[in-house]
């Protein structure tokens, strides 16, 4: 999924990866949900930050496995 992208992404690539519009992308960047930085007026988004966001928002980063849960 991420292999085709450079290590630093732009807003358009973030939108493409997450399947979101620019308004939502800027909200994620401005509130720090996706860690990034600005060079002048241009957002630079580390690919690893997008990967982390996907893991966290999907719950895949939780250490509790299905086997260990009380279900």
PQR file of N, CA, C, O and H, with PARSE charges and radii, in Angstrom:
ATOM      1  N   UNK A   1       0.816  -1.201   0.000 -0.4000 1.5000
ATOM      2  CA  UNK A   1       0.000   0.000   0.000 -0.0000 2.0000
ATOM      3  C   UNK A   1       0.859   1.265   0.000  0.5500 1.7000
ATOM      4  O   UNK A   1       0.552   2.219  -0.715 -0.5500 1.4000
ATOM      5  N   UNK A   2       1.918   1.281   0.784 -0.4000 1.5000
ATOM      6  CA  UNK A   2       2.734   2.481   0.919 -0.0000 2.0000
ATOM      7  C   UNK A   2       4.009   2.441   0.085  0.5500 1.7000
ATOM      8  O   UNK A   2       4.703   3.453  -0.012 -0.5500 1.4000
ATOM      9  H   UNK A   2       2.167   0.506   1.365  0.4000 1.0000
ATOM     10  N   UNK A   3       4.330   1.320  -0.509 -0.4000 1.5000
ATOM     11  CA  UNK A   3       5.614   1.161  -1.187 -0.0000 2.0000
ATOM     12  C   UNK A   3       5.808   2.112  -2.353  0.5500 1.7000
ATOM     13  O   UNK A   3       6.945   2.480  -2.652 -0.5500 1.4000
ATOM     14  H   UNK A   3       3.766   0.498  -0.430  0.4000 1.0000
ATOM     15  N   UNK A   4       4.754   2.518  -3.015 -0.4000 1.5000
ATOM     16  CA  UNK A   4       4.877   3.372  -4.190 -0.0000 2.0000
ATOM     17  C   UNK A   4       5.144   4.831  -3.845  0.5500 1.7000
ATOM     18  O   UNK A   4       5.396   5.635  -4.743 -0.5500 1.4000
ATOM     19  H   UNK A   4       3.831   2.220  -2.772  0.4000 1.0000
ATOM     20  N   UNK A   5       5.093   5.186  -2.578 -0.4000 1.5000
ATOM     21  CA  UNK A   5       5.243   6.577  -2.161 -0.0000 2.0000
ATOM     22  C   UNK A   5       6.636   6.844  -1.599  0.5500 1.7000
ATOM     23  O   UNK A   5       7.279   5.957  -1.040 -0.5500 1.4000
ATOM     24  H   UNK A   5       4.888   4.533  -1.850  0.4000 1.0000
ATOM     25  N   UNK A   6       7.086   8.092  -1.761 -0.4000 1.5000
ATOM     26  CA  UNK A   6       8.345   8.545  -1.181 -0.0000 2.0000
ATOM     27  C   UNK A   6       8.195   8.624   0.339  0.5500 1.7000
ATOM     28  O   UNK A   6       7.095   8.477   0.870 -0.5500 1.4000
ATOM     29  H   UNK A   6       6.563   8.813  -2.216  0.4000 1.0000
ATOM     30  N   UNK A   7       9.309   8.856   1.030 -0.4000 1.5000
ATOM     31  CA  UNK A   7       9.284   8.929   2.493 -0.0000 2.0000
ATOM     32  C   UNK A   7       8.538  10.158   3.011  0.5500 1.7000
ATOM     33  O   UNK A   7       7.981  10.123   4.108 -0.5500 1.4000
ATOM     34  H   UNK A   7      10.203   8.976   0.599  0.4000 1.0000
ATOM     35  N   UNK A   8       8.522  11.239   2.239 -0.4000 1.5000
ATOM     36  CA  UNK A   8       7.761  12.437   2.593 -0.0000 2.0000
ATOM     37  C   UNK A   8       6.633  12.614   1.589  0.5500 1.7000
ATOM     38  O   UNK A   8       6.853  12.622   0.378 -0.5500 1.4000
ATOM     39  H   UNK A   8       8.975  11.268   1.348  0.4000 1.0000
ATOM     40  N   UNK A   9       5.428  12.753   2.110 -0.4000 1.5000
ATOM     41  CA  UNK A   9       4.241  12.871   1.275 -0.0000 2.0000
ATOM     42  C   UNK A   9       3.727  14.302   1.274  0.5500 1.7000
ATOM     43  O   UNK A   9       4.090  15.107   2.132 -0.5500 1.4000
ATOM     44  H   UNK A   9       5.249  12.745   3.094  0.4000 1.0000
ATOM     45  N   UNK A  10       2.874  14.606   0.297 -0.4000 1.5000
ATOM     46  CA  UNK A  10       2.173  15.884   0.296 -0.0000 2.0000
ATOM     47  C   UNK A  10       0.702  15.637   0.628  0.5500 1.7000
ATOM     48  O   UNK A  10       0.289  14.493   0.818 -0.5500 1.4000
ATOM     49  H   UNK A  10       2.579  13.952  -0.400  0.4000 1.0000
ATOM     50  N   UNK A  11      -0.070  16.692   0.696 -0.4000 1.5000
ATOM     51  CA  UNK A  11      -1.474  16.571   1.100 -0.0000 2.0000
ATOM     52  C   UNK A  11      -2.263  15.729   0.102  0.5500 1.7000
ATOM     53  O   UNK A  11      -3.115  14.934   0.498 -0.5500 1.4000
ATOM     54  H   UNK A  11       0.266  17.621   0.541  0.4000 1.0000
ATOM     55  N   UNK A  12      -1.988  15.898  -1.179 -0.4000 1.5000
ATOM     56  CA  UNK A  12      -2.709  15.127  -2.193 -0.0000 2.0000
ATOM     57  C   UNK A  12      -2.467  13.631  -2.019  0.5500 1.7000
ATOM     58  O   UNK A  12      -3.393  12.830  -2.149 -0.5500 1.4000
ATOM     59  H   UNK A  12      -1.296  16.544  -1.501  0.4000 1.0000
ATOM     60  N   UNK A  13      -1.231  13.255  -1.726 -0.4000 1.5000
ATOM     61  CA  UNK A  13      -0.916  11.840  -1.512 -0.0000 2.0000
ATOM     62  C   UNK A  13      -1.576  11.316  -0.238  0.5500 1.7000
ATOM     63  O   UNK A  13      -2.049  10.180  -0.206 -0.5500 1.4000
ATOM     64  H   UNK A  13      -0.478  13.905  -1.620  0.4000 1.0000
ATOM     65  N   UNK A  14      -1.607  12.132   0.802 -0.4000 1.5000
ATOM     66  CA  UNK A  14      -2.302  11.749   2.033 -0.0000 2.0000
ATOM     67  C   UNK A  14      -3.771  11.461   1.736  0.5500 1.7000
ATOM     68  O   UNK A  14      -4.323  10.465   2.203 -0.5500 1.4000
ATOM     69  H   UNK A  14      -1.222  13.055   0.776  0.4000 1.0000
ATOM     70  N   UNK A  15      -4.393  12.331   0.962 -0.4000 1.5000
ATOM     71  CA  UNK A  15      -5.797  12.142   0.583 -0.0000 2.0000
ATOM     72  C   UNK A  15      -5.980  10.842  -0.194  0.5500 1.7000
ATOM     73  O   UNK A  15      -6.927  10.094   0.050 -0.5500 1.4000
ATOM     74  H   UNK A  15      -3.944  13.140   0.582  0.4000 1.0000
ATOM     75  N   UNK A  16      -5.085  10.583  -1.114 -0.4000 1.5000
ATOM     76  CA  UNK A  16      -5.156   9.372  -1.934 -0.0000 2.0000
ATOM     77  C   UNK A  16      -5.034   8.115  -1.080  0.5500 1.7000
ATOM     78  O   UNK A  16      -5.803   7.168  -1.249 -0.5500 1.4000
ATOM     79  H   UNK A  16      -4.316  11.191  -1.312  0.4000 1.0000
ATOM     80  N   UNK A  17      -4.079   8.106  -0.174 -0.4000 1.5000
ATOM     81  CA  UNK A  17      -3.836   6.932   0.671 -0.0000 2.0000
ATOM     82  C   UNK A  17      -5.019   6.663   1.589  0.5500 1.7000
ATOM     83  O   UNK A  17      -5.467   5.523   1.715 -0.5500 1.4000
ATOM     84  H   UNK A  17      -3.455   8.875  -0.036  0.4000 1.0000
ATOM     85  N   UNK A  18      -5.525   7.713   2.229 -0.4000 1.5000
ATOM     86  CA  UNK A  18      -6.588   7.541   3.219 -0.0000 2.0000
ATOM     87  C   UNK A  18      -7.990   7.579   2.616  0.5500 1.7000
ATOM     88  O   UNK A  18      -8.966   7.249   3.289 -0.5500 1.4000
ATOM     89  H   UNK A  18      -5.161   8.639   2.126  0.4000 1.0000
ATOM     90  N   UNK A  19      -8.090   7.977   1.359 -0.4000 1.5000
ATOM     91  CA  UNK A  19      -9.401   8.063   0.729 -0.0000 2.0000
ATOM     92  C   UNK A  19     -10.264   9.162   1.319  0.5500 1.7000
ATOM     93  O   UNK A  19     -11.464   8.988   1.529 -0.5500 1.4000
ATOM     94  H   UNK A  19      -7.296   8.244   0.812  0.4000 1.0000
ATOM     95  N   UNK A  20      -9.629  10.303   1.585 -0.4000 1.5000
ATOM     96  CA  UNK A  20     -10.323  11.437   2.199 -0.0000 2.0000
ATOM     97  C   UNK A  20     -10.172  12.669   1.319  0.5500 1.7000
ATOM     98  O   UNK A  20      -9.363  12.684   0.391 -0.5500 1.4000
ATOM     99  H   UNK A  20      -8.654  10.445   1.415  0.4000 1.0000
ATOM    100  N   UNK A  21     -10.946  13.690   1.612 -0.4000 1.5000
ATOM    101  CA  UNK A  21     -10.836  14.957   0.908 -0.0000 2.0000
ATOM    102  C   UNK A  21      -9.812  15.866   1.573  0.5500 1.7000
ATOM    103  O   UNK A  21      -9.320  15.586   2.666 -0.5500 1.4000
ATOM    104  H   UNK A  21     -11.603  13.678   2.366  0.4000 1.0000
ATOM    105  N   UNK A  22      -9.506  16.957   0.889 -0.4000 1.5000
ATOM    106  CA  UNK A  22      -8.501  17.886   1.413 -0.0000 2.0000
ATOM    107  C   UNK A  22      -8.917  18.522   2.732  0.5500 1.7000
ATOM    108  O   UNK A  22      -8.076  18.723   3.609 -0.5500 1.4000
ATOM    109  H   UNK A  22      -9.905  17.185   0.001  0.4000 1.0000
ATOM    110  N   UNK A  23     -10.189  18.840   2.889 -0.4000 1.5000
ATOM    111  CA  UNK A  23     -10.631  19.459   4.144 -0.0000 2.0000
ATOM    112  C   UNK A  23     -10.364  18.548   5.332  0.5500 1.7000
ATOM    113  O   UNK A  23      -9.879  19.003   6.368 -0.5500 1.4000
ATOM    114  H   UNK A  23     -10.872  18.676   2.176  0.4000 1.0000
ATOM    115  N   UNK A  24     -10.675  17.274   5.192 -0.4000 1.5000
ATOM    116  CA  UNK A  24     -10.425  16.311   6.273 -0.0000 2.0000
ATOM    117  C   UNK A  24      -8.925  16.154   6.485  0.5500 1.7000
ATOM    118  O   UNK A  24      -8.468  16.067   7.625 -0.5500 1.4000
ATOM    119  H   UNK A  24     -11.069  16.904   4.350  0.4000 1.0000
ATOM    120  N   UNK A  25      -8.159  16.118   5.408 -0.4000 1.5000
ATOM    121  CA  UNK A  25      -6.704  15.987   5.523 -0.0000 2.0000
ATOM    122  C   UNK A  25      -6.123  17.151   6.319  0.5500 1.7000
ATOM    123  O   UNK A  25      -5.301  16.944   7.212 -0.5500 1.4000
ATOM    124  H   UNK A  25      -8.530  16.188   4.482  0.4000 1.0000
ATOM    125  N   UNK A  26      -6.543  18.369   6.003 -0.4000 1.5000
ATOM    126  CA  UNK A  26      -6.036  19.528   6.733 -0.0000 2.0000
ATOM    127  C   UNK A  26      -6.472  19.506   8.198  0.5500 1.7000
ATOM    128  O   UNK A  26      -5.726  19.957   9.067 -0.5500 1.4000
ATOM    129  H   UNK A  26      -7.211  18.538   5.279  0.4000 1.0000
ATOM    130  N   UNK A  27      -7.654  18.994   8.480 -0.4000 1.5000
ATOM    131  CA  UNK A  27      -8.077  18.844   9.878 -0.0000 2.0000
ATOM    132  C   UNK A  27      -7.152  17.879  10.612  0.5500 1.7000
ATOM    133  O   UNK A  27      -6.720  18.162  11.729 -0.5500 1.4000
ATOM    134  H   UNK A  27      -8.260  18.627   7.774  0.4000 1.0000
ATOM    135  N   UNK A  28      -6.844  16.736   9.987 -0.4000 1.5000
ATOM    136  CA  UNK A  28      -5.956  15.749  10.613 -0.0000 2.0000
ATOM    137  C   UNK A  28      -4.572  16.340  10.866  0.5500 1.7000
ATOM    138  O   UNK A  28      -3.956  16.068  11.896 -0.5500 1.4000
ATOM    139  H   UNK A  28      -7.195  16.506   9.080  0.4000 1.0000
ATOM    140  N   UNK A  29      -4.091  17.140   9.933 -0.4000 1.5000
ATOM    141  CA  UNK A  29      -2.767  17.749  10.074 -0.0000 2.0000
ATOM    142  C   UNK A  29      -2.776  18.856  11.126  0.5500 1.7000
ATOM    143  O   UNK A  29      -1.889  18.919  11.978 -0.5500 1.4000
ATOM    144  H   UNK A  29      -4.592  17.361   9.096  0.4000 1.0000
ATOM    145  N   UNK A  30      -3.766  19.711  11.063 -0.4000 1.5000
ATOM    146  CA  UNK A  30      -3.817  20.848  11.992 -0.0000 2.0000
ATOM    147  C   UNK A  30      -4.055  20.437  13.434  0.5500 1.7000
ATOM    148  O   UNK A  30      -3.566  21.102  14.348 -0.5500 1.4000
ATOM    149  H   UNK A  30      -4.486  19.660  10.371  0.4000 1.0000
ATOM    150  N   UNK A  31      -4.801  19.345  13.664 -0.4000 1.5000
ATOM    151  CA  UNK A  31      -5.032  18.930  15.051 -0.0000 2.0000
ATOM    152  C   UNK A  31      -4.021  17.892  15.526  0.5500 1.7000
ATOM    153  O   UNK A  31      -4.120  17.403  16.652 -0.5500 1.4000
ATOM    154  H   UNK A  31      -5.198  18.805  12.922  0.4000 1.0000
ATOM    155  N   UNK A  32      -3.048  17.552  14.677 -0.4000 1.5000
ATOM    156  CA  UNK A  32      -1.955  16.681  15.095 -0.0000 2.0000
ATOM    157  C   UNK A  32      -2.257  15.195  15.066  0.5500 1.7000
ATOM    158  O   UNK A  32      -1.450  14.395  15.539 -0.5500 1.4000
ATOM    159  H   UNK A  32      -2.968  17.950  13.763  0.4000 1.0000
ATOM    160  N   UNK A  33      -3.406  14.806  14.521 -0.4000 1.5000
ATOM    161  CA  UNK A  33      -3.709  13.372  14.439 -0.0000 2.0000
ATOM    162  C   UNK A  33      -2.741  12.663  13.500  0.5500 1.7000
ATOM    163  O   UNK A  33      -2.371  11.513  13.733 -0.5500 1.4000
ATOM    164  H   UNK A  33      -4.062  15.455  14.138  0.4000 1.0000
ATOM    165  N   UNK A  34      -2.335  13.350  12.445 -0.4000 1.5000
ATOM    166  CA  UNK A  34      -1.256  12.870  11.575 -0.0000 2.0000
ATOM    167  C   UNK A  34      -0.092  13.820  11.808  0.5500 1.7000
ATOM    168  O   UNK A  34      -0.197  15.014  11.529 -0.5500 1.4000
ATOM    169  H   UNK A  34      -2.636  14.285  12.256  0.4000 1.0000
ATOM    170  N   UNK A  35       1.012  13.296  12.315 -0.4000 1.5000
ATOM    171  CA  UNK A  35       2.179  14.118  12.637 -0.0000 2.0000
ATOM    172  C   UNK A  35       2.863  14.555  11.350  0.5500 1.7000
ATOM    173  O   UNK A  35       3.192  13.730  10.497 -0.5500 1.4000
ATOM    174  H   UNK A  35       1.097  12.326  12.541  0.4000 1.0000
ATOM    175  N   UNK A  36       3.074  15.857  11.218 -0.4000 1.5000
ATOM    176  CA  UNK A  36       3.684  16.406  10.014 -0.0000 2.0000
ATOM    177  C   UNK A  36       4.297  17.762  10.349  0.5500 1.7000
ATOM    178  O   UNK A  36       4.184  18.244  11.476 -0.5500 1.4000
ATOM    179  H   UNK A  36       2.806  16.527  11.910  0.4000 1.0000
ATOM    180  N   UNK A  37       4.940  18.363   9.368 -0.4000 1.5000
ATOM    181  CA  UNK A  37       5.527  19.685   9.562 -0.0000 2.0000
ATOM    182  C   UNK A  37       5.353  20.494   8.282  0.5500 1.7000
ATOM    183  O   UNK A  37       5.057  19.952   7.218 -0.5500 1.4000
ATOM    184  H   UNK A  37       5.031  17.971   8.453  0.4000 1.0000
ATOM    185  N   UNK A  38       5.542  21.785   8.411 -0.4000 1.5000
ATOM    186  CA  UNK A  38       5.388  22.671   7.263 -0.0000 2.0000
ATOM    187  C   UNK A  38       6.732  23.263   6.875  0.5500 1.7000
ATOM    188  O   UNK A  38       7.546  23.628   7.724 -0.5500 1.4000
ATOM    189  H   UNK A  38       5.782  22.226   9.276  0.4000 1.0000
ATOM    190  N   UNK A  39       6.940  23.346   5.574 -0.4000 1.5000
ATOM    191  CA  UNK A  39       8.057  24.099   4.996 -0.0000 2.0000
ATOM    192  C   UNK A  39       7.415  25.270   4.265  0.5500 1.7000
ATOM    193  O   UNK A  39       6.910  25.124   3.152 -0.5500 1.4000
ATOM    194  H   UNK A  39       6.279  23.049   4.884  0.4000 1.0000
ATOM    195  N   UNK A  40       7.444  26.422   4.902 -0.4000 1.5000
ATOM    196  CA  UNK A  40       6.699  27.547   4.349 -0.0000 2.0000
ATOM    197  C   UNK A  40       5.218  27.260   4.473  0.5500 1.7000
ATOM    198  O   UNK A  40       4.706  27.081   5.578 -0.5500 1.4000
ATOM    199  H   UNK A  40       7.854  26.541   5.806  0.4000 1.0000
ATOM    200  N   UNK A  41       4.524  27.215   3.339 -0.4000 1.5000
ATOM    201  CA  UNK A  41       3.089  26.921   3.345 -0.0000 2.0000
ATOM    202  C   UNK A  41       2.792  25.479   2.972  0.5500 1.7000
ATOM    203  O   UNK A  41       1.628  25.081   2.930 -0.5500 1.4000
ATOM    204  H   UNK A  41       4.940  27.360   2.442  0.4000 1.0000
ATOM    205  N   UNK A  42       3.816  24.695   2.702 -0.4000 1.5000
ATOM    206  CA  UNK A  42       3.648  23.329   2.206 -0.0000 2.0000
ATOM    207  C   UNK A  42       3.789  22.318   3.340  0.5500 1.7000
ATOM    208  O   UNK A  42       4.782  22.326   4.067 -0.5500 1.4000
ATOM    209  H   UNK A  42       4.762  25.018   2.735  0.4000 1.0000
ATOM    210  N   UNK A  43       2.787  21.449   3.488 -0.4000 1.5000
ATOM    211  CA  UNK A  43       2.855  20.368   4.471 -0.0000 2.0000
ATOM    212  C   UNK A  43       3.764  19.260   3.955  0.5500 1.7000
ATOM    213  O   UNK A  43       3.669  18.861   2.794 -0.5500 1.4000
ATOM    214  H   UNK A  43       1.980  21.443   2.898  0.4000 1.0000
ATOM    215  N   UNK A  44       4.635  18.771   4.810 -0.4000 1.5000
ATOM    216  CA  UNK A  44       5.477  17.602   4.554 -0.0000 2.0000
ATOM    217  C   UNK A  44       5.055  16.541   5.559  0.5500 1.7000
ATOM    218  O   UNK A  44       5.114  16.754   6.770 -0.5500 1.4000
ATOM    219  H   UNK A  44       4.712  19.095   5.753  0.4000 1.0000
ATOM    220  N   UNK A  45       4.632  15.405   5.044 -0.4000 1.5000
ATOM    221  CA  UNK A  45       4.042  14.377   5.893 -0.0000 2.0000
ATOM    222  C   UNK A  45       4.888  13.115   5.808  0.5500 1.7000
ATOM    223  O   UNK A  45       4.907  12.468   4.761 -0.5500 1.4000
ATOM    224  H   UNK A  45       4.584  15.232   4.061  0.4000 1.0000
ATOM    225  N   UNK A  46       5.586  12.748   6.871 -0.4000 1.5000
ATOM    226  CA  UNK A  46       6.366  11.509   6.839 -0.0000 2.0000
ATOM    227  C   UNK A  46       5.455  10.300   6.606  0.5500 1.7000
ATOM    228  O   UNK A  46       4.397  10.172   7.223 -0.5500 1.4000
ATOM    229  H   UNK A  46       5.571  13.274   7.721  0.4000 1.0000
ATOM    230  N   UNK A  47       5.883   9.436   5.721 -0.4000 1.5000
ATOM    231  CA  UNK A  47       5.095   8.241   5.413 -0.0000 2.0000
ATOM    232  C   UNK A  47       4.835   7.421   6.670  0.5500 1.7000
ATOM    233  O   UNK A  47       3.749   6.863   6.831 -0.5500 1.4000
ATOM    234  H   UNK A  47       6.743   9.539   5.221  0.4000 1.0000
ATOM    235  N   UNK A  48       5.808   7.341   7.553 -0.4000 1.5000
ATOM    236  CA  UNK A  48       5.652   6.574   8.793 -0.0000 2.0000
ATOM    237  C   UNK A  48       4.534   7.166   9.656  0.5500 1.7000
ATOM    238  O   UNK A  48       3.859   6.429  10.375 -0.5500 1.4000
ATOM    239  H   UNK A  48       6.690   7.794   7.422  0.4000 1.0000
ATOM    240  N   UNK A  49       4.329   8.489   9.593 -0.4000 1.5000
ATOM    241  CA  UNK A  49       3.249   9.121  10.358 -0.0000 2.0000
ATOM    242  C   UNK A  49       1.884   8.671   9.842  0.5500 1.7000
ATOM    243  O   UNK A  49       0.951   8.486  10.623 -0.5500 1.4000
ATOM    244  H   UNK A  49       4.877   9.088   9.009  0.4000 1.0000
ATOM    245  N   UNK A  50       1.772   8.497   8.541 -0.4000 1.5000
ATOM    246  CA  UNK A  50       0.514   8.019   7.961 -0.0000 2.0000
ATOM    247  C   UNK A  50       0.298   6.559   8.339  0.5500 1.7000
ATOM    248  O   UNK A  50      -0.818   6.159   8.670 -0.5500 1.4000
ATOM    249  H   UNK A  50       2.531   8.647   7.907  0.4000 1.0000
ATOM    250  N   UNK A  51       1.355   5.772   8.288 -0.4000 1.5000
ATOM    251  CA  UNK A  51       1.256   4.365   8.691 -0.0000 2.0000
ATOM    252  C   UNK A  51       0.823   4.257  10.149  0.5500 1.7000
ATOM    253  O   UNK A  51      -0.039   3.445  10.482 -0.5500 1.4000
ATOM    254  H   UNK A  51       2.262   6.098   8.019  0.4000 1.0000
ATOM    255  N   UNK A  52       1.416   5.068  11.014 -0.4000 1.5000
ATOM    256  CA  UNK A  52       1.042   5.067  12.433 -0.0000 2.0000
ATOM    257  C   UNK A  52      -0.412   5.476  12.616  0.5500 1.7000
ATOM    258  O   UNK A  52      -1.131   4.874  13.413 -0.5500 1.4000
ATOM    259  H   UNK A  52       2.116   5.728  10.743  0.4000 1.0000
ATOM    260  N   UNK A  53      -0.843   6.486  11.889 -0.4000 1.5000
ATOM    261  CA  UNK A  53      -2.236   6.924  11.982 -0.0000 2.0000
ATOM    262  C   UNK A  53      -3.188   5.793  11.591  0.5500 1.7000
ATOM    263  O   UNK A  53      -4.199   5.574  12.258 -0.5500 1.4000
ATOM    264  H   UNK A  53      -0.259   6.975  11.241  0.4000 1.0000
ATOM    265  N   UNK A  54      -2.868   5.083  10.522 -0.4000 1.5000
ATOM    266  CA  UNK A  54      -3.717   3.976  10.074 -0.0000 2.0000
ATOM    267  C   UNK A  54      -3.772   2.892  11.141  0.5500 1.7000
ATOM    268  O   UNK A  54      -4.845   2.369  11.438 -0.5500 1.4000
ATOM    269  H   UNK A  54      -2.046   5.261   9.981  0.4000 1.0000
ATOM    270  N   UNK A  55      -2.627   2.552  11.719 -0.4000 1.5000
ATOM    271  CA  UNK A  55      -2.598   1.518  12.757 -0.0000 2.0000
ATOM    272  C   UNK A  55      -3.397   1.929  13.988  0.5500 1.7000
ATOM    273  O   UNK A  55      -4.176   1.140  14.524 -0.5500 1.4000
ATOM    274  H   UNK A  55      -1.755   2.977  11.478  0.4000 1.0000
ATOM    275  N   UNK A  56      -3.202   3.149  14.426 -0.4000 1.5000
ATOM    276  CA  UNK A  56      -3.890   3.631  15.624 -0.0000 2.0000
ATOM    277  C   UNK A  56      -5.396   3.736  15.385  0.5500 1.7000
ATOM    278  O   UNK A  56      -6.189   3.313  16.226 -0.5500 1.4000
ATOM    279  H   UNK A  56      -2.569   3.789  13.991  0.4000 1.0000
ATOM    280  N   UNK A  57      -5.788   4.291  14.254 -0.4000 1.5000
ATOM    281  CA  UNK A  57      -7.220   4.481  14.009 -0.0000 2.0000
ATOM    282  C   UNK A  57      -7.945   3.174  13.733  0.5500 1.7000
ATOM    283  O   UNK A  57      -9.161   3.091  13.902 -0.5500 1.4000
ATOM    284  H   UNK A  57      -5.144   4.635  13.570  0.4000 1.0000
ATOM    285  N   UNK A  58      -7.207   2.151  13.307 -0.4000 1.5000
ATOM    286  CA  UNK A  58      -7.841   0.853  13.058 -0.0000 2.0000
ATOM    287  C   UNK A  58      -7.802  -0.051  14.280  0.5500 1.7000
ATOM    288  O   UNK A  58      -8.451  -1.096  14.299 -0.5500 1.4000
ATOM    289  H   UNK A  58      -6.219   2.218  13.170  0.4000 1.0000
ATOM    290  N   UNK A  59      -7.044   0.343  15.303 -0.4000 1.5000
ATOM    291  CA  UNK A  59      -6.935  -0.469  16.506 -0.0000 2.0000
ATOM    292  C   UNK A  59      -5.948  -1.614  16.379  0.5500 1.7000
ATOM    293  O   UNK A  59      -5.866  -2.451  17.277 -0.5500 1.4000
ATOM    294  H   UNK A  59      -6.516   1.193  15.288  0.4000 1.0000
ATOM    295  N   UNK A  60      -5.198  -1.672  15.289 -0.4000 1.5000
ATOM    296  CA  UNK A  60      -4.256  -2.771  15.084 -0.0000 2.0000
ATOM    297  C   UNK A  60      -2.998  -2.652  15.923  0.5500 1.7000
ATOM    298  O   UNK A  60      -2.203  -3.590  15.980 -0.5500 1.4000
ATOM    299  H   UNK A  60      -5.265  -0.992  14.560  0.4000 1.0000
ATOM    300  N   UNK A  61      -2.806  -1.515  16.576 -0.4000 1.5000
ATOM    301  CA  UNK A  61      -1.616  -1.354  17.399 -0.0000 2.0000
ATOM    302  C   UNK A  61      -1.811  -1.856  18.821  0.5500 1.7000
ATOM    303  O   UNK A  61      -0.868  -1.848  19.612 -0.5500 1.4000
ATOM    304  H   UNK A  61      -3.452  -0.753  16.530  0.4000 1.0000
ATOM    305  N   UNK A  62      -3.012  -2.289  19.157 -0.4000 1.5000
ATOM    306  CA  UNK A  62      -3.275  -2.743  20.520 -0.0000 2.0000
ATOM    307  C   UNK A  62      -2.551  -4.049  20.781  0.5500 1.7000
ATOM    308  O   UNK A  62      -2.511  -4.931  19.923 -0.5500 1.4000
ATOM    309  H   UNK A  62      -3.779  -2.296  18.514  0.4000 1.0000
ATOM    310  N   UNK A  63      -1.986  -4.168  21.958 -0.4000 1.5000
ATOM    311  CA  UNK A  63      -1.195  -5.344  22.309 -0.0000 2.0000
ATOM    312  C   UNK A  63      -2.050  -6.529  22.733  0.5500 1.7000
ATOM    313  O   UNK A  63      -1.574  -7.664  22.760 -0.5500 1.4000
ATOM    314  H   UNK A  63      -2.019  -3.452  22.655  0.4000 1.0000
ATOM    315  N   UNK A  64      -3.294  -6.271  23.061 -0.4000 1.5000
ATOM    316  CA  UNK A  64      -4.175  -7.360  23.475 -0.0000 2.0000
ATOM    317  C   UNK A  64      -4.644  -8.113  22.243  0.5500 1.7000
ATOM    318  O   UNK A  64      -5.234  -7.528  21.335 -0.5500 1.4000
ATOM    319  H   UNK A  64      -3.681  -5.349  23.039  0.4000 1.0000
ATOM    320  N   UNK A  65      -4.387  -9.374  22.215 -0.4000 1.5000
ATOM    321  CA  UNK A  65      -4.828 -10.172  21.076 -0.0000 2.0000
ATOM    322  C   UNK A  65      -6.224 -10.716  21.337  0.5500 1.7000
ATOM    323  O   UNK A  65      -6.721 -10.660  22.462 -0.5500 1.4000
ATOM    324  H   UNK A  65      -3.908  -9.849  22.952  0.4000 1.0000
ATOM    325  N   UNK A  66      -6.837 -11.229  20.317 -0.4000 1.5000
ATOM    326  CA  UNK A  66      -8.167 -11.829  20.440 -0.0000 2.0000
ATOM    327  C   UNK A  66      -8.131 -12.969  21.452  0.5500 1.7000
ATOM    328  O   UNK A  66      -9.057 -13.134  22.245 -0.5500 1.4000
ATOM    329  H   UNK A  66      -6.434 -11.274  19.403  0.4000 1.0000
ATOM    330  N   UNK A  67      -7.074 -13.738  21.419 -0.4000 1.5000
ATOM    331  CA  UNK A  67      -6.919 -14.881  22.320 -0.0000 2.0000
ATOM    332  C   UNK A  67      -6.912 -14.427  23.773  0.5500 1.7000
ATOM    333  O   UNK A  67      -7.425 -15.130  24.644 -0.5500 1.4000
ATOM    334  H   UNK A  67      -6.322 -13.604  20.774  0.4000 1.0000
ATOM    335  N   UNK A  68      -6.334 -13.257  24.044 -0.4000 1.5000
ATOM    336  CA  UNK A  68      -6.213 -12.763  25.412 -0.0000 2.0000
ATOM    337  C   UNK A  68      -7.448 -12.009  25.894  0.5500 1.7000
ATOM    338  O   UNK A  68      -7.552 -11.693  27.079 -0.5500 1.4000
ATOM    339  H   UNK A  68      -5.917 -12.686  23.336  0.4000 1.0000
ATOM    340  N   UNK A  69      -8.374 -11.721  25.000 -0.4000 1.5000
ATOM    341  CA  UNK A  69      -9.544 -10.942  25.406 -0.0000 2.0000
ATOM    342  C   UNK A  69     -10.569 -11.830  26.103  0.5500 1.7000
ATOM    343  O   UNK A  69     -10.467 -13.056  26.078 -0.5500 1.4000
ATOM    344  H   UNK A  69      -8.289 -11.978  24.038  0.4000 1.0000
ATOM    345  N   UNK A  70     -11.540 -11.201  26.713 -0.4000 1.5000
ATOM    346  CA  UNK A  70     -12.576 -11.921  27.452 -0.0000 2.0000
ATOM    347  C   UNK A  70     -13.792 -12.248  26.595  0.5500 1.7000
ATOM    348  O   UNK A  70     -14.874 -12.486  27.132 -0.5500 1.4000
ATOM    349  H   UNK A  70     -11.623 -10.205  26.733  0.4000 1.0000
ATOM    350  N   UNK A  71     -13.639 -12.263  25.311 -0.4000 1.5000
ATOM    351  CA  UNK A  71     -14.771 -12.541  24.415 -0.0000 2.0000
ATOM    352  C   UNK A  71     -15.036 -14.027  24.349  0.5500 1.7000
ATOM    353  O   UNK A  71     -15.949 -14.461  23.646 -0.5500 1.4000
ATOM    354  H   UNK A  71     -12.760 -12.070  24.875  0.4000 1.0000
TER
END
